[in-house]
């Protein structure tokens, strides 16, 4: 698919959501890394450099604030347990 670009999630520059990429999971533009994976890495104590080395890619440092912002959006929503 030459020229294909994943769809941006809301107004984010680095966060994308497209069924053609990771089955529609939120991902980091220009990578095949899910936002949830990056959050798991950060939660386990990995640094930005650790993440970059572990996945052998050029993880865009500029994406990190957006990863945290989208996470805060989800944790700020209400969930009612049945």
FITI-213004 format. One line per 2 residues: their letters; for each residue z, y, x of C-alpha. Coordinates in Angstrom, 1 decimal. Layout:
<rs>
A> Z:Y:X; ...
</rs>
This chain:
<rs>
XX> 0.0:0.0:0.0; -1.2:2.8:2.3
XX> 0.3:6.1:1.5; 2.9:4.7:-0.9
XX> 6.1:6.6:-1.0; 9.3:5.5:-2.8
XX> 10.5:7.7:-5.7; 13.3:10.1:-4.9
XX> 16.6:9.6:-6.6; 17.5:12.7:-8.6
XX> 17.1:15.7:-6.3; 18.0:13.9:-3.1
XX> 15.9:14.2:0.0; 17.0:11.0:1.7
XX> 18.0:8.8:-1.2; 15.3:6.9:-3.0
XX> 15.2:4.4:-5.9; 12.0:2.5:-6.5
XX> 11.4:-1.0:-7.8; 9.0:-1.6:-4.9
XX> 11.8:-1.1:-2.4; 14.8:-3.4:-2.3
XX> 14.3:-4.2:-6.0; 15.2:-0.7:-7.0
XX> 18.5:-0.4:-5.2; 19.3:3.0:-3.9
XX> 18.0:3.1:-0.3; 17.6:5.5:2.6
XX> 14.1:7.0:2.8; 12.1:5.7:5.8
XX> 14.3:2.6:6.1; 14.9:-0.7:4.3
XX> 18.6:0.0:4.2; 20.5:0.1:0.9
XX> 23.0:2.9:0.3; 25.6:0.2:-0.6
XX> 25.1:-1.5:2.8; 25.7:1.8:4.7
XX> 28.8:2.4:2.6; 30.1:-1.1:3.4
XX> 29.5:-0.5:7.1; 31.4:2.8:7.0
XX> 34.2:1.2:5.1; 34.5:-1.5:7.7
XX> 34.9:1.2:10.4; 31.4:1.3:11.9
XX> 30.3:4.5:13.5; 26.9:6.1:13.0
XX> 25.9:4.7:16.4; 27.1:1.2:15.4
XX> 25.0:1.3:12.3; 21.9:2.5:14.2
XX> 22.3:-0.3:16.8; 23.1:-3.0:14.3
XX> 20.0:-2.6:12.2; 17.6:-1.7:15.1
XX> 16.2:1.3:13.3; 16.3:5.1:13.6
XX> 18.8:5.7:10.9; 18.5:9.4:9.9
XX> 21.8:11.1:10.7; 20.9:13.7:8.1
XX> 21.0:11.1:5.3; 24.7:10.4:5.8
XX> 26.0:13.4:3.7; 23.7:12.3:0.9
XX> 25.0:8.7:1.1; 28.5:10.0:0.7
XX> 27.6:12.4:-2.1; 25.8:9.7:-4.2
XX> 28.8:7.5:-3.7; 31.1:10.2:-5.0
XX> 28.9:10.6:-8.1; 29.3:6.9:-9.0
XX> 33.1:6.9:-8.4; 33.5:10.0:-10.5
XX> 32.0:8.4:-13.6; 34.2:6.8:-16.2
XX> 34.3:3.0:-16.6; 36.3:1.5:-19.4
XX> 37.6:-2.1:-19.0; 37.5:-4.3:-22.0
</rs>
